[in-house]
Amino acid sequence: MKIELMAIGRTTNRELAQLIEHYADRVGHYVPFKFTALPDVKNTRSQSEAQQKAAEGQLFLRAIEPSDWVVLLDEHGKELTSVEMSRYVQRKMQSVPKRLLFLIGGPYGFSDEVRRRAAESLSLSKMTFPHELIRLIFIEQLYRAFTILRGEPYHHE
């Protein structure tokens, strides 16, 4: 099984991009992992929220494969502790045959079409974070999940 994190737009903050790459490399020691930044939607200032969500949704839908297990990272999703996340990842590694795909939506969230395609949604916090920062937080939590599963001394309870 492969795990992929997909988001709209590239990471513009160089320091964040380096940290994202650092943790992505660490995750790659445990499972094939990829972070994909889809291109930004053009002319968003002239688009309504619904139009922007629809355009971003089309980018996601074109990138999703039929066999993908799609998980939205969404403020309304289920919240997990780090230990619960490790168990979640373990279950998915046993049940998802090809690609476990996590999506980070744009500033207005996900289109209805993307929501219908998703199997489930997870929330990383009840607080709101910048989309670039959520990339780092998620990848670090994924790394943490694997260290918990392996009993490595990274996570402390």
Protein Blocks (a to p, Z undefined) as FASTA:
>chain_A
ZZddddehiafblklmmmmmmmmmmmmmmoccddddddddehklmpcfklmmmmmmmmmm
mmpcfklccddddfkbccddfklmmmmmmmmmmmmmkbccdddddfkopafklmmmpmbd
cdfbfbdcdfklmmmmmmmmmmmmmmmmnopafbcZZ
